[in-house]
Amino acid sequence: MKKLELVYVTYIRTTPKKLWAAITEPKFASQYWAGRGNISDWKKGSPWYHSEEGKLDEACVVGEVLESKPPKRLVLSWADPDSPKEISRVTFELEPHDDMVNLRVTHNQIKAGSETAKNVSRGWPLVLSSLKSFLETGKGLMVSCGHD
């Protein structure tokens, strides 16, 4: 079975610490990512959920923290709760660059032709554009979870 790897790179005028917080703190992520936050304690082996706080049973993405090195690298397994056996992997790498941060998001181990492939290839450009807008202007873009 062929697996896909999608790589997205953007530069955001912020600090690694603020970008890390925007990715890992639900109160920030919900402002640029479909009203949902990324919820976890961010320790290796812990579960994580992309959900409204307090509504983990309504998460549109679930997974496990595979690696967490704040504020430089975060690796997560990624699955749609409706297709829990179709697991992929997303890596966030943050590198300072002058007064910006180079954010590289690599989403791999995606089954070619799958619903996940369709959703993430459409979703990441929207989410990352919204994240950049949120950190640079204080306001994210309107994006959906993929199920909405």
Backbone torsions as a table, in degrees:
resi	resn	phi	psi	omega
1	MET	NA	126.5	-179.8
2	LYS	-72.0	137.7	177.7
3	LYS	-115.1	143.1	179.9
4	LEU	-100.5	153.7	170.2
5	GLU	-131.4	123.0	178.4
6	LEU	-111.7	133.2	-178.4
7	VAL	-126.5	130.1	178.7
8	TYR	-126.7	133.0	179.4
9	VAL	-127.2	133.1	175.4
10	THR	-144.3	155.7	175.3
11	TYR	-111.1	131.0	-176.4
12	ILE	-125.7	130.4	178.4
13	ARG	-76.3	91.4	-179.0
14	THR	-165.3	-170.5	175.5
15	THR	-110.4	157.6	176.1
16	PRO	-56.5	-38.8	-179.2
17	LYS	-63.0	-44.1	179.5
18	LYS	-69.2	-38.3	178.5
19	LEU	-66.3	-42.4	177.3
20	TRP	-58.4	-45.1	179.1
21	ALA	-62.4	-39.4	-179.7
22	ALA	-64.1	-32.5	178.9
23	ILE	-79.0	-40.1	-168.7
24	THR	-102.4	-14.3	-179.2
25	GLU	-101.5	120.3	-175.7
26	PRO	-53.5	-37.4	-177.8
27	LYS	-63.6	-26.6	176.9
28	PHE	-88.8	-49.5	-177.1
29	ALA	-57.1	-35.5	-178.4
30	SER	-66.3	-19.3	-179.3
31	GLN	-82.1	-13.3	178.3
32	TYR	-129.1	-4.0	-173.4
33	TRP	-131.3	76.5	170.6
34	ALA	58.9	25.5	179.0
35	GLY	73.1	8.6	-179.1
36	ARG	-114.9	151.0	178.2
37	GLY	-108.9	166.1	173.2
38	ASN	-96.1	118.0	-168.9
39	ILE	-116.8	121.5	178.0
40	SER	-174.5	172.4	168.7
41	ASP	-93.7	-3.2	174.4
42	TRP	62.8	27.4	173.4
43	LYS	-97.8	144.7	179.2
44	LYS	-52.5	131.0	179.7
45	GLY	91.7	-10.8	-179.6
46	SER	-80.2	151.1	173.8
47	PRO	-73.9	157.1	171.0
48	TRP	-137.7	154.3	-176.7
49	TYR	-138.2	140.3	169.0
50	HIS	-103.0	101.2	-169.3
51	SER	-157.9	165.7	167.6
52	GLU	-70.7	141.1	-179.7
53	GLU	-58.3	135.4	-179.3
54	GLY	82.7	-1.9	-179.0
55	LYS	-125.6	51.6	-176.7
56	LEU	-62.4	-26.8	178.3
57	ASP	-71.9	-8.9	177.9
58	GLU	-109.4	17.2	-179.2
59	ALA	-60.4	141.2	176.5
60	CYS	-98.8	-8.9	170.9
61	VAL	-144.9	140.5	176.8
62	VAL	-135.7	162.3	176.9
63	GLY	176.9	-162.2	-178.5
64	GLU	-130.0	144.7	174.5
65	VAL	-77.2	116.1	-178.4
66	LEU	-94.1	-28.7	179.3
67	GLU	-158.7	138.9	179.4
68	SER	-144.7	111.7	179.0
69	LYS	-130.6	78.9	-177.2
70	PRO	-61.6	145.1	-14.8
71	PRO	-98.7	47.1	-173.6
72	LYS	-114.2	-38.3	-171.3
73	ARG	-152.3	134.8	177.1
74	LEU	-138.6	126.4	179.9
75	VAL	-122.7	128.6	-175.9
76	LEU	-130.5	144.0	163.5
77	SER	-78.2	157.5	-170.0
78	TRP	-142.3	123.5	178.5
79	ALA	-147.9	146.4	171.0
80	ASP	-79.7	127.4	179.7
81	PRO	-56.0	-24.1	178.3
82	ASP	-79.8	-14.9	178.8
83	SER	-136.4	62.5	-171.5
84	PRO	-64.0	-17.8	179.8
85	LYS	-83.6	-14.5	179.4
86	GLU	-91.9	84.8	-174.2
87	ILE	-102.3	131.0	173.3
88	SER	-120.7	-171.1	-174.1
89	ARG	-141.0	136.9	177.5
90	VAL	-124.6	135.8	180.0
91	THR	-122.6	126.9	174.0
92	PHE	-104.8	123.9	176.2
93	GLU	-122.1	125.7	-176.4
94	LEU	-115.1	125.8	-179.2
95	GLU	-135.3	122.7	178.2
96	PRO	-59.9	144.3	177.9
97	HIS	-149.3	100.6	-174.7
98	ASP	54.3	-124.1	-179.9
99	ASP	-96.6	23.4	-178.6
100	MET	-129.1	177.1	172.0
101	VAL	-126.9	131.3	173.0
102	ASN	-84.9	115.3	177.1
103	LEU	-105.5	121.4	177.1
104	ARG	-115.8	121.1	177.5
105	VAL	-113.2	119.9	178.0
106	THR	-114.3	119.1	177.8
107	HIS	-113.3	114.0	-175.3
108	ASN	-132.7	-177.2	-176.6
109	GLN	60.6	34.3	-179.5
110	ILE	-95.0	128.9	177.7
111	LYS	-66.4	120.3	-179.6
112	ALA	-58.2	137.2	178.2
113	GLY	79.0	1.5	-177.0
114	SER	-81.5	167.8	174.6
115	GLU	-63.6	-37.2	176.9
116	THR	-60.1	-45.4	179.6
117	ALA	-57.8	-44.3	179.7
118	LYS	-63.9	-47.2	-176.6
119	ASN	-66.3	-46.7	-176.0
120	VAL	-74.0	-32.4	179.1
121	SER	-68.1	-28.6	175.8
122	ARG	-87.1	-35.8	-172.7
123	GLY	-77.2	-43.1	-176.3
124	TRP	-58.6	-45.9	178.4
125	PRO	-57.4	-39.0	177.5
126	LEU	-66.3	-48.5	-177.5
127	VAL	-63.6	-44.3	-178.6
128	LEU	-68.4	-35.1	174.6
129	SER	-65.1	-40.9	178.8
130	SER	-66.8	-41.0	177.3
131	LEU	-60.3	-47.7	179.4
132	LYS	-59.9	-47.5	179.0
133	SER	-59.8	-45.1	-179.7
134	PHE	-59.0	-48.1	-176.8
135	LEU	-71.1	-31.1	-176.9
136	GLU	-91.3	-24.5	-177.2
137	THR	-122.9	-13.5	-176.8
138	GLY	89.2	0.0	-179.0
139	LYS	-136.5	124.3	177.0
140	GLY	-81.4	173.3	177.2
141	LEU	-91.6	166.0	177.5
142	MET	-83.1	112.6	177.4
143	VAL	-129.1	160.2	179.1
144	SER	-116.6	170.4	-176.7
145	CYS	-81.1	-11.4	-176.9
146	GLY	102.5	-24.7	178.0
147	HIS	-98.5	-18.7	-172.8
148	ASP	-74.0	NA	NA
